[in-house]
C-alpha cells in the first residue's frame, strides 16, 4: 500500500496526545507570486485520525509538480471540539519545492497559544 506524497502528523502539546479531528487541506500554486496573490487551488482535504495523522490526503500515485504547497490546519475547529478557544484559528504551512521528492511530511505541534512545525521524514 502506498502513501500520500504529502502527509502530516498533529500533536496536541498541551494534552500530550495526538490531535484527532483536525481538518486539513492542501493548496497548490505554480509560483510563490501566485501563492502570495491568493491564486492557489485546493487539491486535497482530510481530517486527522485517532493517531493525529491524515495518511491519505493525496493518492499515492499523485505526482507533485514544482510549486508552492500550503497545508492548512483548521485549529479553531479542533479546539472547539474540546470546548477551548484558540488564538490561531488556522495554521498555514507553506513550502516550495522545485524538484519534487517522493514524500513530504509536515508535522505540527499544537497548543492553544503556540505551534511549531518542521520538515519531517
C-alpha positions as CSV (number, residue, x, y, z in Angstrom):
1,X,0.0,0.0,0.0
2,X,1.4,3.4,-1.0
3,X,1.4,6.6,0.9
4,X,0.3,10.1,0.0
5,X,3.2,12.3,-1.2
6,X,2.3,14.8,1.4
7,X,1.4,13.6,4.9
8,X,1.0,15.2,8.3
9,X,1.0,14.4,12.0
10,X,-0.6,16.8,14.5
11,X,0.3,16.5,18.2
12,X,-1.6,18.4,20.9
13,X,1.3,19.6,23.0
14,X,-1.0,20.9,25.8
15,X,-2.6,17.4,26.2
16,X,0.4,15.3,25.3
17,X,-1.7,13.4,22.8
18,X,-2.3,13.1,19.1
19,X,-4.7,15.7,17.8
20,X,-7.7,13.8,16.4
21,X,-10.3,15.7,14.3
22,X,-8.1,18.5,12.8
23,X,-9.4,19.4,9.4
24,X,-6.5,19.7,6.9
25,X,-6.4,21.0,3.4
26,X,-3.6,21.2,0.8
27,X,-3.5,24.0,-1.7
28,X,-1.2,24.3,-4.7
29,X,0.1,27.3,-6.7
30,X,2.7,27.1,-9.5
31,X,4.8,30.0,-8.2
32,X,5.3,31.9,-4.9
33,X,4.0,35.0,-6.6
34,X,0.7,33.2,-7.4
35,X,0.6,31.8,-3.9
36,X,1.1,35.1,-2.2
37,X,-1.6,36.7,-4.5
38,X,-4.1,34.0,-3.3
39,X,-4.1,32.2,-6.6
40,X,-3.9,28.7,-5.1
41,X,-6.2,25.8,-5.7
42,X,-7.2,23.3,-3.0
43,X,-6.1,19.9,-4.2
44,X,-6.9,17.8,-1.1
45,X,-8.9,17.7,2.1
46,X,-8.9,15.4,5.1
47,X,-9.3,15.1,8.9
48,X,-6.7,13.7,11.3
49,X,-7.4,10.3,12.7
50,X,-7.0,8.9,16.3
51,X,-3.3,9.0,15.8
52,X,-3.3,12.6,14.7
53,X,-2.4,11.6,11.2
54,X,-4.0,12.1,7.8
55,X,-2.3,9.5,5.7
56,X,-4.4,9.6,2.6
57,X,-4.6,13.3,1.7
58,X,-3.5,12.6,-1.9
59,X,-3.5,9.4,-3.9
60,X,-0.1,7.6,-3.6
61,X,0.3,7.8,-7.3
62,X,-0.1,11.7,-7.3
63,X,3.0,13.3,-8.8
64,X,3.8,16.6,-7.2
65,X,4.6,19.4,-9.6
66,X,7.1,22.1,-8.8
67,X,5.5,25.0,-7.0
68,X,4.2,26.2,-3.6
69,X,2.1,23.9,-1.4
70,X,0.2,25.1,1.6
71,X,-1.0,22.8,4.3
72,X,-3.8,24.5,6.3
73,X,-4.7,23.1,9.7
74,X,-8.1,24.2,11.0
75,X,-7.1,24.6,14.6
76,X,-10.2,26.6,15.6
77,X,-12.4,23.6,14.8
78,X,-10.1,21.3,16.7
79,X,-10.0,23.3,19.9
80,X,-13.8,23.9,19.7
81,X,-14.3,20.1,19.8
82,X,-12.6,20.4,23.2
83,X,-14.5,23.4,24.4
84,X,-11.5,25.7,24.1
85,X,-10.6,28.8,22.2
86,X,-7.5,29.1,20.1
87,X,-5.5,32.2,19.5
88,X,-4.8,30.9,16.0
89,X,-7.9,30.0,14.1
90,X,-5.8,28.2,11.5
91,X,-2.2,27.4,10.8
92,X,-0.8,27.6,7.2
93,X,2.4,25.9,6.5
94,X,3.6,26.9,3.0
95,X,6.6,25.3,1.4
96,X,8.1,25.5,-2.1
97,X,9.5,22.5,-4.0
98,X,11.5,22.8,-7.2
99,X,12.5,19.2,-7.6
100,X,9.7,17.0,-6.2
101,X,10.8,14.2,-4.0
102,X,8.7,11.1,-3.3
103,X,7.4,12.3,0.1
104,X,7.0,15.4,2.2
105,X,5.9,15.1,5.8
106,X,4.6,18.2,7.6
107,X,4.2,17.7,11.4
108,X,2.5,20.3,13.6
109,X,2.9,20.6,17.4
110,X,-0.1,22.5,18.6
111,X,-1.2,24.3,21.7
112,X,-3.9,27.0,22.1
113,X,-1.4,29.8,22.1
114,X,1.5,28.4,20.1
115,X,2.6,26.0,17.4
116,X,5.7,24.7,15.8
117,X,6.4,22.8,12.6
118,X,9.3,21.4,10.7
119,X,10.0,19.1,7.7
120,X,9.6,15.6,8.9
121,X,10.6,12.3,7.4
